[in-house]
Amino acid sequence: MSMQAHVAELERRHQALEKELREEVARPGSDEVRVMDLKRRKLHLKDEITRLRGSPLH
């Protein structure tokens, strides 16, 4: 998988987590632990995307 394809896949997963997070927060009685987990996973992906984009091999 090329670097661009890998970053694109990470961005797709980041967007999917964003959608899932919005849905969870909008749900009555949303699970705060789940919300925190989704945010943590989203941040991890964003950090990875940023790291890869800054990579000299990119």
Residue, then its C-alpha position, 0 to 999 in steps of 0.5 A: m500500500s502506498m503512503q498516500a493510500h495508507v493516509a487516505e484509509l486513515e482519513r476514512r477511518h477518522q471520518a467514520l469515527e467522527k460520524e459514530l461519535r456524533e451519533e453517540v453524543a446525540r443519543p439520549g443517555s449516551d455512554e460517556v465511556r464510549v464517547m471517551d473511547l471514540k475521541r481517543r481513537k479519533l485523536h490517535l488516527k489524527d496523530e498518525i495522519t499528521r506524523l505520516r504527512g510530515s514524514p520525509l518519505h511522503 
